[in-house]
Amino acid sequence: MRPMAAGNSSSRAGVLSRMNQILHPRRLRGAVLVLVMAAGLSGCGAAAFPVRTTSAAVKIVPVAGDVVAAPLDWTANTID
């Protein structure tokens, strides 16, 4: 990025306008909400639920079900 000249106030206004768009309170609030939700779900059974459900569905298959479900169970245990 080029340094701004001392008399170039219109480009400064453009930079400030862009920063105001990026740091808009609603956008910032949404980002904080996503981070809090992600932190709350880390190590939670709710995050492992889809993997466990898929594993249970795969175990129904007669021959290869247990073989395919083993890595899924391992993954779900890692998430928990």
Number of C-alpha atoms within 10 A of each C-alpha: 3 4 5 10 9 7 8 9 11 9 12 14 11 11 12 12 12 12 11 11 12 12 12 11 11 11 12 12 12 11 12 12 12 12 12 11 11 11 11 10 15 13 13 12 14 13 15 20 14 13 20 20 13 13 22 16 12 18 16 12 13 8 9 11 15 17 12 14 21 14 13 21 19 14 15 19 14 10 17 15
